[in-house]
């Protein structure tokens, strides 16, 4: 492909921005060409072709002169003898700042770089990207255009592992970022190019299938378009533009993965877009389409009244359209379409030079910065961020009607942290749509959430198990680390004091201070903490403080085992009600799944234990897939006397006077006997507990669960597994 000539580039910019700084563009073109000189890319092309193509991509997005100049210069500081001072002297402080922002992203400034894993490098890079784009979002736009061109030429790299790593990074980080700032065109291209590298077979088969549909249905798309235009024209919308487009191969594949369906079962492979002049006409067009065609339930989304966080606005609806085809229709205005295609770039186009260019105005970016602040390691930051970027969204409201967008599966705790970190830290309860619910409840689209706080509350470690936003997880982990550290310090100090006393020495912090360098600790507290955490033994520290100390002769520390006769008393003499076992074989019921008569079961031969009985859906069985010889086909014996078995249930119960009494009464009335009860989590509103109940079979347990679910004080009941 021939390189863009100097005058062509200037003409492209002048075409959409007549007031563009022609001189700056010419100087940047010449400066970059001279700086890169004879450097070449992997395919043998002059290196200068790369910054030129990146600038070309940005002209298609109609970006301002500063962005185009930055694109031309973005590799000069890193890859040539040119310095940032040269750039500032020739092109001014604004452009120098942008070039520096993009350069920082590309350069990995890590100590001990050879010891860093790929993931650590990637994470550190991404951390810099977030910091740079928070200063000026145009840094991200240049970086994305840079990544698009690198992906277009990826096939020239010889190392397949390197190609895969770059494609994976693009898919995990850069494509979601392009989506977050609303540049769908760029997102689609990055996903498609990565998909072609990571899974070419899947992509080829989907493309072949799409091509077949195109020819097999012989102009179906054209007929659907004509009918939609005709319908809208009949009902007073003659100017509505109707276009059709196929979903991308990657989005089809992801949907197939997510919903676990075959290609033939996908309904919305084709999307039809209706473009009108005003918001009123959007709703008029929607009324026309809904009146004419049956609506597919649960497939309607109104992003005009509640826009996505990236500014995307449109109405989506699925209908059984022309020729009984199930189609997705997107309705939007022309302005909305520009924002949908160009996203944030639509705001940075030449015509709005007075726009503030900081990235901090974007809520999602502020949250990333917040995560950055609380994450301990770059890898942790990357983990939390991927959580932020990847998930579908639910939209919830505060009592005042403010919209909070959260990932799917979010809980009231995530909501509290999204409102404000302080509210998250002090959250004690939540009302969802006017009803008190446990903090682990999953929020749905349209929920109104009211959070109750208490100054005495601190983040609970159990929250980390159910929160889904990166911000919440980062804050909770930070609190746990801080709390754990103080506990470890106290424990480590106590262990050392005890050992010093045992050996007949007086304990002083000064004595320990003398050996902190040996253990590479930065302070006495650090050393105490590592002893408390078990990273260093108290004995090792003691021996370093008193290297000449002679230990006393070995004591007899043999432990006498406690008799297990108490447990043995409870054993029954009844024969085991299980078929398929060798007579006399020892049998145990697995504690992970608590099998009951009526469950489908399997036996696993366990060394030294005989046979352990598991339910057929027990998660533990995965660990035995490689040893099929250990599996025994067993079943429950219907004959003989019924004996009691232990069934385990997980209960969430309101923290009210008499609620435990109600629980035990319901279980007793239904013929169950509580043998063990353990409270796993407690707060001001709810208890979570595990209860072991003696029951006859699975039907008996199901009856008890049904009776409990009907009890007002009980929020939820499920059979417990794997606990």
C-alpha positions in Angstrom: 0.0 0.0 0.0 1.5 3.4 -1.0 2.3 5.8 1.8 0.1 8.9 2.3 1.9 11.9 0.8 2.5 15.1 2.8 0.0 17.2 0.8 -2.6 14.4 1.0 -2.5 14.3 4.8 -2.8 18.1 5.0 -5.7 18.1 2.5 -7.5 15.4 4.6 -7.4 17.5 7.7 -8.3 20.7 5.9 -11.3 19.0 4.4 -13.1 18.8 7.7 -11.2 21.6 9.5 -10.4 24.6 7.3 -8.7 26.4 10.2 -6.2 23.6 10.8 -2.6 24.6 11.4 -1.1 23.6 8.1 2.4 24.7 9.1 2.4 22.4 12.2 1.3 19.4 10.1 4.0 20.0 7.5 6.7 20.4 10.1 5.6 17.3 12.0 5.6 15.2 8.8 9.1 16.3 7.9 10.4 16.0 11.5 9.1 12.5 11.9 10.3 11.3 8.4 13.9 12.6 9.2 13.9 11.3 12.8 12.9 7.7 11.7 15.3 7.9 8.7 16.2 4.5 7.4 14.4 2.5 10.2 12.3 -0.4 8.8 9.3 -2.4 10.1 9.1 -6.3 10.3 7.7 -6.4 6.7 10.6 -4.3 5.3 8.5 -1.1 4.9 10.0 2.2 6.0 9.2 2.7 9.8 7.8 6.2 9.0 4.8 4.5 7.3 3.5 3.5 10.8 3.1 6.9 12.4 1.7 8.1 9.0 -0.9 5.4 8.9 -1.8 6.1 12.6 -2.3 9.8 11.6 -4.4 8.7 8.7 -6.7 6.6 11.0 -7.2 9.7 13.2 -8.1 11.9 10.2 -11.0 9.5 9.5 -12.2 10.3 13.0 -11.9 14.0 12.2 -9.6 14.7 15.2 -8.0 18.1 15.9 -4.5 19.2 14.6 -2.8 18.5 17.9 -3.9 14.8 17.8 -2.7 14.4 14.2 0.7 16.0 15.0 0.9 13.7 18.1 0.3 10.6 15.9 3.1 11.6 13.5 5.5 12.2 16.4 4.4 9.4 18.8 7.4 7.1 18.2 10.1 9.7 17.7 11.1 10.2 21.4 11.1 6.4 22.0 12.7 5.1 18.9 14.9 7.9 17.5 17.6 10.3 18.8 14.9 13.1 19.0 14.1 14.2 22.6 11.0 15.6 24.3 12.7 19.0 24.6 13.1 19.0 20.8 9.3 18.4 20.4 8.4 21.0 22.9 10.7 23.6 21.3 9.3 23.0 17.8 5.7 22.2 18.5 4.8 23.7 21.9 4.0 22.4 25.4 0.5 21.0 24.6 1.8 18.6 21.9 4.9 17.7 23.9 2.6 16.7 26.8 0.5 14.5 24.5 3.6 12.9 22.9 5.0 12.2 26.4 1.7 10.6 27.4 1.8 8.2 24.5 5.5 7.5 24.9 5.1 6.6 28.5 2.6 4.0 27.6 4.9 2.3 25.2 7.9 2.3 27.4 8.0 -0.1 30.3 9.9 1.5 33.1 10.2 -1.4 35.5 13.0 -2.4 37.7 14.3 -5.9 37.4 12.6 -6.2 34.1 14.0 -9.6 33.3 12.4 -11.0 36.4 8.9 -9.6 35.6 6.3 -11.8 34.1 4.5 -10.9 30.9 1.4 -10.2 33.0 3.3 -7.8 35.3 4.7 -5.9 32.3 1.2 -5.7 30.8 -0.3 -4.6 34.0 2.3 -1.9 34.5 1.8 -0.7 31.0 -2.0 -0.5 31.5 -1.5 1.4 34.8 0.4 4.0 32.9 -2.2 4.1 30.2 -4.9 4.9 32.7 -2.8 7.7 34.3 -1.9 9.2 30.9 -5.5 9.2 29.6 -6.8 10.7 32.8 -4.8 13.8 31.9 -6.0 14.0 28.3 -8.3 11.5 26.6 -6.6 12.2 23.2 -3.6 10.1 24.5 -5.9 7.1 24.5 -7.3 8.0 21.0 -3.7 8.1 19.6 -2.8 4.8 21.4 -5.9 3.1 20.1 -5.1 4.2 16.5 -1.5 3.0 17.0 -2.9 -0.4 18.2 -5.3 -0.7 15.2 -2.4 -0.2 12.7 -0.1 -2.7 14.6 -3.0 -5.3 14.5 -3.5 -4.7 10.8 0.2 -5.5 10.2 0.5 -8.2 12.9 0.8 -11.1 10.4 4.3 -9.8 9.5 5.7 -10.8 13.0 7.4 -14.2 12.7 7.0 -15.3 16.4 3.5 -16.9 16.7 3.6 -16.6 20.6 4.3 -12.9 20.4 1.4 -12.5 17.9 -1.0 -14.3 20.2 0.2 -12.3 23.2 -0.4 -9.0 21.4 -3.8 -10.2 20.1 -4.9 -11.3 23.6 -3.8 -8.0 25.1 -5.8 -6.2 22.4 -8.9 -8.3 23.1 -8.7 -7.9 26.9 -7.7 -4.3 27.2 -7.8 -2.1 24.1 -11.1 -3.3 22.6 -13.0 -2.8 25.9 -11.4 0.6 26.2 -12.5 1.5 22.7 -16.0 0.4 23.7 -15.9 2.4 26.9 -15.3 5.6 25.0 -17.9 4.6 22.5 -15.8 4.1 19.3 -17.7 1.0 18.2 -16.1 1.0 14.7 -12.6 0.8 16.2 -13.8 -1.8 18.8 -15.2 -4.0 16.0 -12.0 -3.9 14.0 -9.7 -4.6 17.0 -11.9 -7.6 18.0 -12.0 -9.0 14.5 -8.2 -8.7 14.0 -7.6 -10.3 17.4 -10.1 -13.1 16.7 -8.5 -13.8 13.4 -5.2 -14.4 15.2 -6.4 -16.3 18.3 -9.1 -18.5 16.7 -9.0 -18.3 12.9 -10.9 -21.6 12.4 -14.0 -20.3 14.4 -13.9 -17.0 12.6 -13.6 -18.6 9.1 -16.5 -21.0 9.9 -18.8 -18.1 11.1 -17.9 -16.0 8.0 -18.6 -18.9 5.7 -22.0 -19.4 7.4 -22.8 -15.7 7.0 -21.8 -15.8 3.4 -24.1 -18.9 2.8 -27.0 -17.1 4.5 -26.5 -14.1 2.3 -26.7 -16.2 -0.9 -29.3 -18.7 0.4 -31.8 -16.1 1.5 -31.4 -14.3 -1.8 -31.8 -10.7 -1.0 -33.7 -11.2 2.2 -32.0 -8.1 3.8 -33.0 -5.9 0.8 -36.7 -7.1 1.1 -36.7 -6.4 4.9 -35.2 -2.9 4.4 -37.8 -2.1 1.7 -40.7 -3.2 3.9 -39.4 -1.2 6.9 -39.0 1.9 4.8 -42.5 1.5 3.4 -44.0 1.0 6.9 -42.3 4.1 8.3 -43.2 6.2 5.2 -46.9 5.2 5.5 -47.0 6.4 9.1 -45.6 9.9 8.6 -41.8 9.3 8.7 -40.8 9.6 5.0 -37.2 10.9 5.8 -36.3 8.0 8.1 -33.1 6.3 6.9 -33.1 2.5 7.3 -29.8 0.5 7.0 -29.0 -3.2 7.7 -25.7 -4.6 8.9 -24.5 -8.0 10.0 -23.1 -8.6 13.4 -19.4 -9.1 13.5 -18.0 -12.6 13.6 -16.5 -12.1 17.0 -19.7 -10.7 18.6 -21.6 -13.8 17.1 -19.0 -16.1 18.5 -19.1 -14.5 22.0 -22.9 -14.7 22.0 -22.7 -18.4 21.0 -20.2 -19.0 23.9 -22.2 -16.9 26.5 -25.6 -18.4 25.7 -24.2 -21.9 24.8 -26.2 -22.0 21.6 -25.5 -23.1 18.0 -25.3 -20.6 15.2 -28.7 -21.7 13.9 -30.3 -20.7 17.2 -29.1 -17.1 17.1 -31.9 -14.8 16.1 -30.3 -11.4 15.8 -27.4 -11.9 13.4 -28.8 -9.0 11.4 -29.3 -5.6 12.9 -31.4 -2.9 11.2 -30.9 0.7 12.0 -33.5 3.5 11.7 -32.1 7.0 11.6 -34.5 10.0 12.2 -34.1 13.7 12.9 -35.3 14.1 16.5 -35.9 12.3 19.8 -39.6 12.6 19.4 -39.4 10.8 16.0 -37.4 8.0 17.6 -40.3 7.2 19.9 -42.7 7.7 16.9 -40.8 5.2 14.8 -40.7 2.8 17.8 -44.5 3.1 18.1 -45.0 2.4 14.4 -42.7 -0.7 14.4 -44.3 -2.1 17.7 -47.8 -1.6 16.3 -47.0 -3.4 13.1 -44.8 -6.3 14.3 -45.0 -8.6 17.3 -42.4 -7.7 20.0 -40.0 -10.3 21.3 -40.4 -10.1 25.2 -37.4 -9.1 27.3 -35.5 -7.7 24.3 -36.3 -4.0 24.6 -33.7 -1.5 25.9 -34.1 2.3 26.0 -30.7 3.9 26.1 -32.1 7.3 25.1 -33.8 7.9 28.4 -30.9 6.1 30.3 -27.7 6.5 28.2 -24.8 4.1 28.7 -21.8 5.5 30.7 -19.9 6.1 27.4 -22.6 8.4 26.1 -24.2 5.9 23.8 -27.9 6.6 23.1 -30.3 4.5 21.1 -33.5 2.4 21.4 -33.0 -1.4 20.8 -35.9 -3.7 20.2 -36.3 -7.2 18.8 -39.4 -7.9 16.7 -40.8 -10.7 14.5 -40.4 -8.5 11.4 -41.0 -8.8 7.7 -41.2 -12.4 6.3 -41.5 -13.7 10.0 -37.8 -13.0 10.5 -36.7 -12.2 14.1 -34.7 -9.0 13.7 -33.1 -6.4 16.0 -34.0 -2.8 15.3 -31.9 0.1 16.6 -33.6 3.6 16.5 -31.5 6.8 16.9 -31.0 10.4 15.6 -28.2 11.3 13.3 -26.3 13.1 16.2 -26.7 9.9 18.3 -25.3 7.9 15.4 -22.2 10.1 15.2 -21.6 9.6 19.0 -22.2 5.8 18.6 -19.6 5.5 15.8 -17.0 7.9 17.0 -17.8 8.0 20.7 -15.6 10.4 22.6 -13.8 11.3 19.4 -17.1 13.1 18.3 -16.5 15.6 21.2 -12.8 16.1 20.2 -13.5 16.9 16.6 -12.2 20.2 15.3 -15.6 21.9 15.7 -15.5 21.8 19.5 -12.1 23.1 20.3 -13.3 24.7 23.5 -14.1 21.2 25.0 -12.3 20.3 28.2 -10.0 17.4 27.3 -9.4 15.8 30.7 -10.4 12.3 31.0 -11.5 12.7 34.7 -15.0 13.7 33.7 -15.7 10.1 32.8 -17.1 8.3 35.7 -15.6 4.9 34.7 -12.1 6.5 34.3 -12.4 8.0 37.8 -13.2 4.5 39.1 -10.2 3.1 37.4 -8.0 5.8 39.0 -9.6 4.9 42.4 -8.8 1.2 41.8 -5.2 2.2 40.9 -4.9 4.0 44.2 -6.0 1.0 46.3 -4.4 -1.9 44.4 -1.2 -3.3 45.9 0.4 -4.7 42.8 0.0 -3.9 39.1 -1.3 -7.5 38.5 -4.0 -6.9 41.1 -4.9 -3.6 39.4 -5.2 -5.5 36.0 -7.5 -8.1 37.6 -9.8 -5.5 39.1 -9.9 -3.5 35.9 -10.8 -6.5 33.7 -13.7 -7.0 36.0 -14.7 -3.4 35.4 -14.3 -3.5 31.6 -15.8 -6.8 30.7 -19.2 -7.2 32.2 -22.7 -6.4 30.8 -24.5 -3.7 32.8 -27.5 -3.2 35.0 -28.9 0.3 35.6 -30.0 1.1 39.1 -31.2 4.3 40.8 -30.5 6.2 44.0 -33.6 7.3 46.1 -33.1 10.8 44.4 -33.3 9.2 40.9 -29.6 9.4 40.0 -28.5 6.6 37.6 -25.7 4.2 38.7 -24.5 1.8 36.0 -23.1 -1.5 37.4 -21.9 -4.8 36.0 -24.3 -7.7 35.8 -24.4 -9.6 39.1 -23.7 -6.5 41.2 -24.9 -6.4 44.8 -25.9 -3.5 47.1 -22.3 -3.4 48.4 -21.1 -2.7 44.8 -23.8 0.0 44.5 -22.6 1.6 47.8 -19.0 1.8 46.6 -20.1 3.2 43.2 -21.9 6.0 45.0 -18.9 6.8 47.2 -16.0 4.9 48.7 -17.0 6.1 52.2 -20.6 4.9 51.8 -19.2 1.5 50.7 -16.9 1.2 53.8 -19.7 2.1 56.3 -22.6 0.2 54.6 -24.7 -1.9 57.0 -27.9 -2.6 55.1 -29.8 -1.9 52.0 -33.4 -1.4 50.9 -34.1 -2.5 47.3 -37.4 -1.2 45.9 -38.5 -0.4 49.5 -37.7 -3.9 50.9 -34.8 -4.9 53.1 -32.6 -7.4 51.4 -29.3 -9.1 52.3 -26.1 -7.3 51.1 -25.3 -10.3 48.9 -28.5 -10.0 46.8 -28.0 -9.4 43.1 -29.5 -6.2 41.7 -31.7 -6.1 38.6 -32.3 -3.5 36.0 -34.3 -0.6 37.2 -33.9 -1.4 41.0 -34.0 1.6 43.3 -31.4 1.1 46.1 -31.2 2.9 49.4 -28.1 2.3 51.4 -27.9 2.5 55.3 -24.6 3.4 56.8 -23.1 3.4 60.3 -20.0 5.1 61.5 -19.1 2.0 63.5 -19.1 -0.2 60.4 -16.0 -1.3 58.6 -15.7 -3.5 55.4 -16.3 -7.1 56.1 -13.9 -9.7 54.6 -16.9 -11.9 53.6 -17.9 -9.1 51.1 -15.0 -9.9 48.9 -16.7 -13.3 48.0 -19.8 -11.7 46.4 -18.8 -8.2 45.1 -18.2 -8.0 41.3 -16.9 -4.4 40.7 -13.2 -3.9 40.8 -13.5 -0.7 42.9 -15.3 -2.6 45.7 -12.9 -5.5 45.6 -9.8 -3.2 45.7 -11.2 -1.2 48.7 -12.2 -4.3 50.7 -8.8 -6.0 50.0 -6.9 -2.9 51.1 -8.9 -2.7 54.4 -8.3 -6.5 55.0 -4.6 -6.0 54.3 -4.4 -3.1 56.8 -6.4 -5.0 59.4 -4.5 -8.3 58.9 -1.1 -6.5 59.2 -1.9 -5.0 62.6 -3.1 -8.5 63.8 0.0 -10.2 62.4 2.2 -7.6 64.1 0.6 -8.3 67.5 0.7 -12.1 67.0 4.4 -12.0 65.8 5.4 -9.9 68.8 3.6 -12.2 71.2 5.3 -15.3 69.7 8.7 -13.7 70.1 8.0 -12.6 73.7 6.9 -16.1 74.6 10.0 -17.7 73.0 12.4 -15.2 74.7 10.8 -15.9 78.0 11.0 -19.7 77.5 14.7 -19.5 76.7 15.3 -17.2 79.8 15.9 -13.9 78.1 14.2 -10.5 78.5 12.4 -9.4 75.3 13.2 -5.9 73.9 12.4 -4.4 70.6 15.9 -3.0 70.4 17.3 -6.6 70.4 15.1 -7.4 67.4 15.9 -4.1 65.6 19.5 -5.3 65.3 18.6 -8.2 63.0 15.9 -6.7 60.7 18.5 -6.4 57.8 19.2 -10.1 58.0 15.5 -10.8 57.2 15.3 -7.9 54.6 12.6 -6.2 56.7 12.3 -2.4 56.5 11.2 -2.0 60.2 10.6 -4.0 63.4 6.9 -4.0 62.7 7.5 -5.6 59.3 9.5 -8.4 60.9 6.8 -8.9 63.6 4.2 -9.1 60.8 6.2 -11.7 58.8 6.6 -13.8 62.0 2.8 -13.5 62.7 2.0 -14.5 59.1 4.3 -17.5 59.3 6.7 -16.3 56.7 9.5 -16.4 59.3 9.7 -18.6 62.3 10.1 -17.0 65.8 13.0 -19.5 66.3 14.9 -18.2 63.3 14.6 -14.6 64.6 15.6 -15.7 68.1 18.7 -17.6 66.8 19.7 -14.5 64.8 19.5 -12.3 67.9 21.4 -14.9 70.1 23.5 -16.8 67.6 25.6 -18.4 70.4 22.6 -19.7 72.3 22.6 -23.5 73.0 19.2 -25.1 72.7 18.2 -27.5 75.6 18.1 -31.2 74.8 15.1 -32.4 72.7 12.0 -32.6 74.7 9.6 -35.5 74.2 6.8 -33.8 72.3 4.9 -36.8 71.3 1.2 -36.1 71.0 -1.2 -38.6 72.5 -4.3 -39.0 70.2 -7.7 -38.4 71.8 -10.0 -41.3 71.7 -12.8 -41.0 69.2 -15.1 -43.2 71.2 -17.6 -40.3 71.6 -18.1 -40.2 67.9 -18.2 -44.0 67.6 -21.2 -44.1 70.0 -23.4 -42.6 67.4 -22.7 -45.3 64.9 -25.7 -47.4 63.9 -25.7 -51.2 63.4 -28.2 -51.1 60.5 -26.8 -52.5 57.2 -26.0 -49.8 54.6 -28.8 -49.2 52.1 -26.4 -49.2 49.1 -26.3 -51.6 46.2 -23.2 -52.5 44.1 -20.6 -52.8 46.9 -18.4 -55.7 47.8 -19.6 -57.2 51.2 -17.5 -56.0 54.1 -16.2 -52.9 52.4 -15.9 -49.7 54.5 -18.2 -46.9 53.4 -18.2 -43.2 54.1 -20.6 -40.4 53.0 -18.8 -37.4 51.5 -18.9 -34.3 53.6 -18.8 -32.1 50.5 -22.2 -33.0 49.1 -24.0 -35.0 51.9 -25.7 -37.6 49.6 -29.2 -38.7 50.6 -31.4 -41.6 49.4 -33.1 -40.4 46.2 -29.9 -38.6 45.0 -28.0 -40.2 42.0 -24.8 -41.3 43.6 -21.3 -42.7 42.6 -18.7 -44.5 44.7 -15.0 -43.4 44.8 -12.4 -45.9 46.1 -10.3 -44.0 48.6 -6.9 -45.4 49.8 -7.2 -46.4 53.5 -10.8 -45.4 53.7 -12.7 -47.8 51.5 -15.4 -46.2 49.4 -16.7 -42.6 49.7 -20.2 -42.0 48.3 -20.7 -38.7 46.4 -23.7 -37.2 44.6 -23.4 -37.4 40.8 -23.2 -33.6 40.5 -20.6 -33.1 43.3 -17.8 -30.7 42.3 -15.2 -32.8 44.0 -15.6 -35.5 41.3 -13.7 -33.4 38.8 -10.5 -34.2 40.7 -11.1 -38.0 39.9 -11.7 -37.7 36.2 -8.1 -38.9 35.4 -8.6 -42.1 37.5 -11.7 -43.9 36.1 -10.6 -47.2 37.7 -11.5 -45.7 41.2 -15.2 -45.1 40.2 -17.8 -47.7 41.3 -21.4 -47.8 40.0 -23.6 -47.8 43.1 -27.3 -47.0 43.9 -29.6 -46.8 46.9 -31.2 -50.0 48.0 -35.0 -49.6 48.2 -35.5 -52.5 50.6 -34.7 -52.7 54.3 -35.3 -50.3 57.1 -34.9 -46.6 56.5 -32.1 -45.1 58.5 -31.4 -41.4 59.2 -29.0 -39.5 56.9 -27.5 -36.0 57.3 -28.8 -33.4 54.9 -27.1 -29.9 54.9 -28.9 -26.7 54.1 -27.8 -23.1 53.8 -30.2 -20.5 55.3 -30.4 -16.7 55.3 -32.6 -15.6 58.2 -33.7 -12.2 59.5 -32.0 -11.1 62.7 -35.2 -10.8 64.8 -36.3 -12.0 68.2 -37.7 -15.5 68.0 -36.5 -16.2 64.4 -34.3 -19.1 65.4 -37.1 -20.5 67.4 -39.4 -20.3 64.4 -36.8 -22.1 62.3 -36.3 -25.0 64.6 -40.1 -25.4 65.1 -40.7 -25.6 61.3 -37.9 -28.2 61.0 -39.3 -30.2 64.0 -42.9 -30.1 62.7 -41.7 -31.6 59.4 -40.0 -34.6 61.1 -36.4 -33.2 60.9 -33.9 -33.3 63.7 -31.1 -30.5 63.8 -27.8 -32.2 64.6 -25.5 -29.2 63.9 -25.9 -25.5 63.3 -23.1 -23.1 62.3 -23.5 -19.3 61.8 -21.2 -18.4 58.9 -22.0 -14.7 58.6 -23.9 -12.2 60.8 -24.8 -8.6 60.4 -27.4 -6.2 61.8 -30.2 -7.5 59.6 -29.5 -11.1 58.6 -27.7 -14.3 59.7 -26.3 -16.8 57.3 -26.0 -20.3 58.6 -25.4 -23.9 57.7 -27.7 -26.5 59.3 -27.2 -30.3 59.4 -30.6 -32.1 59.7 -31.2 -35.9 60.2 -33.7 -36.8 57.3 -34.9 -40.1 55.7 -34.2 -39.1 52.1 -33.9 -36.3 49.6 -37.7 -36.0 49.4 -37.9 -35.5 53.2 -35.2 -32.7 52.9 -37.1 -31.1 50.0 -40.2 -30.9 52.1 -38.4 -29.2 54.9 -36.8 -26.7 52.5 -40.3 -25.9 51.0 -41.7 -25.4 54.5 -38.8 -23.1 55.5 -39.2 -21.0 52.3 -42.8 -20.4 53.2 -41.7 -18.9 56.6 -41.7 -15.0 56.6 -38.6 -14.6 58.8 -36.5 -16.7 56.3 -35.1 -14.9 53.3 -33.7 -17.9 51.4 -33.0 -21.6 51.8 -30.9 -23.9 49.6 -29.3 -27.3 49.8 -25.6 -26.7 50.7 -22.9 -28.2 48.7 -19.1 -28.1 48.9 -18.9 -26.4 52.3 
